[in-house]
Amino acid sequence: MNSLDILNTFQVHITLPEVFSRRFAALIPQQQEKVSELMNKRIILNYALDMDRTQVWITIQAKNEEQIMDILASFPIIKDVKVEITELAFFDSAPIGLPEFIMN
C-alpha cells in the first residue's frame, strides 16, 4: 500500500474451534507473531480475545474486503476458524501515548 491508498476500517470476528487440537495449539505462537507484525505495520489496529478463548475481534485497515481476505489468509490458524467481516462507518478510540512528563 502506498500513502495515496484510501483505507477503510473493518471489524473481523473470528470464532475459534471449541476444542483446540494439538496441531491448532502448535500454531498459536506463529499466529501471535503474525499479529504482532501486522500491528507494528498499523494494518491491525487492535486484537482482542475473550476469556473463554472462543472469540477474537480484530480491527483492520485495508482498501477493501478482498484485501482483508488476503490478510486473513496469511494467518496460520485461518483454516480452523470461522470468520465474519464487517466494514465500519467509522472507528474511533482513545488516544494512546505516554503520560505527560511533569518536572517538579
Secondary structure, DSSP 8 states (H G I E B T S, - for coil): --TTS--EEEEEEEE--SS--HHHHHHHHHHHHHHHHHHHTTSEEEEEE-TTS-EEEEEEEESSHHHHHHHHHT-TTGGGSEEEEEE-S---------------
